[in-house]
Amino acid sequence: MPVDTRPMLHRAISGLLLALGFSATALAAEPLTLSGRTELPGYTGDFDHFAADIRGNRLFLAAEDHHTLEVFDLDTGKLRKTVAGFDTPHSLLYLPGANRLIVTDSGETQSRIVDTNSYKIVGTIALKPHGADAAGYDPSRKRYYVVTGGRDAKLKETFLIEIDPVTGKQYGAIKFDTDKVEAMAIEQKGDRLYINVTGKNYMAVLDKRTHAVLANWPIREAEQNAPLAFDEDNRRLFVVTRKPGKLLVLNADTGATVASFTAPERTDEVIFDKANKRIYVLGGEGYIGVFQQNDPDRYEEIARVPSAKGAKTGILVPELNRLYVALSPGEGKTGAAVLHFAVAPATGKTQ
């Protein structure tokens, strides 16, 4: 009768990882397991960001280079509908009460408002200059902050414009002397807005009500600080750089670096999993870096979960314990897809 060597192999691998500094808690279970894949034949270029409609069982994806909005069944992952009529869609904001989806679009046709019952484009938010890309929603004030201008508009300046996403009313803009500004994080218990000024390698700290600049924090460990996530309860910011790929943990009150790790290259999304105290770094080079927060000042890398080349944006849906990742076909030439990962609950958390 053949001997099952899998337990011995598992113990050997676990022993090696423990010797390299990984904790026993981190080795208890795989944090992410691939549970499904929705193939999207015929797509080229890049996808950008997601939004989820939990009640309506829908997942929305901006097909940036395909010039469409894709709608999936949130449970099965099946493609439900393709909505045309966009130039270069980027960020999405779903407003369930209004049955509206706001789609930032860097093309000259401006950002669009989609009726999510009929899937018809029912309005336009005219932002000047054009080039709308990154965006962040502030639920506490029901305001939407949109980055415009910059490279997409062939300008050397970038603007952050505050709007009411329902009416389209604008409440002023903040100018940055660079052609590249990326992700932001917005306090819900305070008035700070943090934004990565990627072209100048610093993070700006703004007062979201007055638009005053409170601080500029240089990012010294690496260049091209782009994706950003926030643990407001513990006052920690998670910044990912692209040159080289690093995950930096910053004190949200002082800007001081708390921790630094090697991270996947070509990352477009970093996600903080509040329930499990994890950070997911989605890397276009082909894996998801998973980091555990043991306490606000102690972190460890616990897994490098294989994904695919070009899988660099995603969304965590905590209600389903699922992480969806968009596989852009431009880099790996492996075909476009949406990957579904089951999220395992963390065990033995120290917090």
Sequence and secondary structure as in RCSB ss.txt:
>XXXX:A:sequence
MPVDTRPMLHRAISGLLLALGFSATALAAEPLTLSGRTELPGYTGDFDHFAADIRGNRLFLAAEDHHTLEVFDLD
TGKLRKTVAGFDTPHSLLYLPGANRLIVTDSGETQSRIVDTNSYKIVGTIALKPHGADAAGYDPSRKRYYVVTGG
RDAKLKETFLIEIDPVTGKQYGAIKFDTDKVEAMAIEQKGDRLYINVTGKNYMAVLDKRTHAVLANWPIREAEQN
APLAFDEDNRRLFVVTRKPGKLLVLNADTGATVASFTAPERTDEVIFDKANKRIYVLGGEGYIGVFQQNDPDRYE
EIARVPSAKGAKTGILVPELNRLYVALSPGEGKTGAAVLHFAVAPATGKTQ
>XXXX:A:secstr
     HHHHHHHHHHHHHHTT  TTTTSS SEEEEEEEEETT  S    EEEETTTTEEEEEETTTTEEEEEETT
T  EEEEE   SSEEEEEEEGGGTEEEEEE STT EEEEETTTTEEEEEE  SS     EEEETTTTEEEEEEEG
GGGT S EEEEEE TTT  EEEEEEESSS    EEE SSSSEEEEEEGGGTEEEEEETTT  EEEEEE  SSEEE
EEEEEETTTTEEEEEEEETEEEEEEETTT  EEEEEE  SSEEEEEEETTTTEEEEEETTTEEEEEEEEETTEEE
EEEEEE  TTEEEEEEEGGGTEEEEEE HHHH S EEEEEEEE    S   
